[in-house]
Amino acid sequence: MASREIHELAIDTPCYFVWGRTYDEDILLQQEWSGEDLCVFPDSRTVMVPTHLEYTTVKLTLERRGDAPVLDFEGWHDAYEFSLLASPRADADPVSPDQILIAACDPGGDCCDFNALECPGGVDTWWRLRVYRRVSSAGEEHLIQAWIADQQPVARLRQH
C-alpha cells in the first residue's frame, strides 16, 4: 500500500539532501558539489540530489511503497535509484517512529520527511529510493518513491 505526501522545498543551491539518520551539518561540509548526478556519501546514510534550477521551490512528492513500483517515465526527464541506510529515531515518537529526512542545503533551511517508515526490529534498515525529476512551466518537480530493499548500487534509470 502506498502513501503520498506533497511538500514544497525552498532551494537556494542546486541540490538538496536525503538523510537516513539524524541531520548532521558536518556531513554537508565534507562534500563538494559534484555536478548533475546523485552523490551517495561514504556513510550510505546521506545522498545529495541535484536540482535543475537554483533559487527555486521544488514540488516534492514523497511516496512510501510496500514494494518496488513499476518504472513509469511518463512526463519525467530523468530518474535515479539509490540505497539508503536508515536508523530508527533516537527520540521514540509513537506518531512518527522513524524517518528519512529531506533537507535543503543551507543550515536551518526547509526540511520535510517521510513519516512512519518502518525499521523492523528497531534496527538500521536499507531502503531503496527512486527519484524522478522534471522542469516544466510550473517549475521543478521531483517524485521520490521509497521501499525496503537490500542495498544495491546507484542506478541511472533514464536521462532526457
N, C-alpha and C positions, 0 to 999 in steps of 0.2 A: 504494500500500500504506500502510495507516495503522498507526501505533504509538501505544500509550497508556501514560501514566504517571499514577499517582494519588498525590496529596500531601495533607497536612493543613497548612494555613497559619494560624497563630495571628494574629488580627487584634485590635488594641486601639483602632483608629479605624475609622470606617465606610468604608474603602476599602483597596485595595492598588494597586501599580503594576506595569505591564508595561514592561520596558526593552528596547530594541533595540540596546543598546550597554553598555559598562561602566557599572555603577551609579554615579550621580553624585548625592551627597546635596544638592548646591547646587540641583539642579532641584526637589527637594521644597520648598525654601524659597521658590521663585519662584511657587508656585501656591497659591491659596486654595481651600478646599472649594467645590464648585460644585453641590451637590445630587445628585439621583438619576441624572443622565445621565453617560455616559462623558465624560471630558475628555482630548482629544488635545492635547499640548503643542506649541508652535510649531515645535520641532525635529523633529517627526514621529518621534521615537525613544522617546517616553515617553507612556504612556497611563495615566490614573487610572481604575480600575474600582471603582465604589461597591459596597458590600455593603449588604444589607438590615438586617443586625444589626451591633451594635458589641460589642466584647469577646467574640468568639466564635472558633471554629475553622471555617474554610471547607474543606470537602472539595472539592479542586480536581483535576479530571481534565484532563490535557493530551493532546491528540490531534494528532499530526502527520500531514498528509494529502499525497498526491501531487497532488491537485486539489481543487476546491471540492466539499464534500459537499452532499448534498441537504438542504434545510431540513427539520427534524423538530422540531416544537414540543411533541411529546407529553410531558406532565408538567412542562414548563418554564414559568415565569411570564413571562419576557421574554428577548429576545435582541437583540444588537447586533453589528455588524461594523465593523471599522476596519482601516486600513492602518498598518503599522509598518515603518520603515526599520531593518533590522538590519545590523550590521557584523560581519565576521569577528573572532574573538577575537584580541586582541593577543598573548596567550601561546599559541602554537601547541601545542595539546594533541591528539595523534592519537586519543585516546579520545573527546573531545568538542570537535570543531573549532570550532564556532560555537555561539552561544546566544542565546536570548531569555530574559531573567531576569524572574521574578515575585517581587516583594518586598513585604513588609508595610511600612506607613508609617513605623513607628518605626525610627530608625537602629539598625543592628545586629540588627534583628528577623528573623523567619523569612524564608527565601528558598527558592525552588525554580526550576528552569529546564527549558526544552526542551533536550534533549541532541541532538547530531549534526544540527543544522539545516544546510542547505546554503546557502552564499553562493557561487554558481557563479563561478569565476574568481578567488575570493578578494576580491571587491569587495562594497560595500554592496548589499543586496538587499531589495526590497519584499516583505513578507509580508502576507497578509490573515488576520485573526483574527476568529473568530466566538465571542462569549461568550454562553452560556446561563446563566440564574440561576434559582434557586428556593429557597424556605424550606419545610421540612416538619417533622414531629415529630422527624426525625433531625438537624435543624439546617440550616445553609445549605450549598448545593451549587452549584458552578459547573463548567461544561464549556467549555474553550477549545479550539477547532479551529484549526489553522494550516496554510496552504499558500502557496506562492509565487504572487504575482499582482501585476499593475500597481497602482499607487496609485489608490485610489478614496475618495470621501468617507465619513465615518462614516454608518452607516445604522442606524436603529432598526427592527428587523425585526418585533418584537412587544412589546406591553406588556399585561400582565394587568390 
